[in-house]
């Protein structure tokens, strides 16, 4: 197959959407398919992989790390004609998602959409009329999904949400898988050596982006409460983002500067070493549709403590391969402390977590996506759709 992926976010931007596109692209190419990516251009960034078309872009006013595509290019139409795509798969209902949808209709090929982001939870980036914006996003999501031949969601919870929105298009649940070869091996002492952490101290790890929706301020406050009960603990935050300075100020205000380490973004192998060097993974976000970093932690054998919210609850069987808590500082703190004092449960959860990660490998999820594509194409061949209007 010749597959065109359209996304409003892609490298060098760091996000779950970008990671998912990268993982599925690699797996589809290993299966012998041709994958072409259409994304915004970023200043001073050069692609090292083939098959990427970049639209001119401008810096997002509310997130300086993010580029917004300008969906016009004299080169785009001839490139698209030359590629002779079999289907288009979009990863946003916005600018480049709309471009992909228009081209799928023009070329009379299937349109697939992965709904991976709770867009109504991101309206704080809009500086006005947030309630109206939220309603608009829900209406847009419903309308866009119903234009598609297939909608893919990472968890059953997201599928239920789209059904509640009134989406009538076919929906399949295909989580983003984990690259087991990448995350199952790492240097367990690397993190302690780098930060000079005593072997008797327990390390709590967070990996993600430092944005409002990731709820890291909640995590820092919960860690402060944990410290009062388990002083020999450290919190390591591997992330960057617009909230970084604000969160560092909060850390200082709470007197936790010596106990919390902000490491920023890390190279791939260093990130893997962080997973293997930690004792627990802590995840406070309540806006995730899946939480790919949870799977990464599981692959490294880390017990995960997370807030019981939306897509995360589909990824963790609480008490078996992780621990889910209510969304209160007290409950989240109690969950952390429960595992800190119970080494037997730590070991059992770590073992089950590895098994969960194996069952959600990227190779298996790549095969599921390939099969979904083939079913859509077979339906099109059997019942060809004519362009009208």
Secondary structure, DSSP 8 states (H G I E B T S, - for coil): -EEEEE-S--TTS-SHHHHHHHHHHHHHHHTT-EEEEEEE--TT----SSSEEEE-EEEETTEEEEEEE----TTHHHHHHHH--SEEEES-SSHHHHHHHHHHHHHT-EEEEEE-S-GGGGGGGSSS-HHHHHHHHHHHHHHHHTTSSEEEESSHHHHHHHHHHT--S-EEE----B-HHHHS---TTHHHHHHT--TTSEEEEEEEE-SGGGTHHHHHHHHHHHHHH--SEEEEEEEESTTHHHHHHHHHHTT-TTTEEE--S--HHHHHHHHHH-SEEEE--SS-SS-HHHHHHHHTT-EEEEE--TTHHHH--BTTTBEEE-SSHHHHHHHHHHHHT-HHHHHHHHHHHHHHHHHTBHHHHHHHHHHHHHHHHHHHHHS------
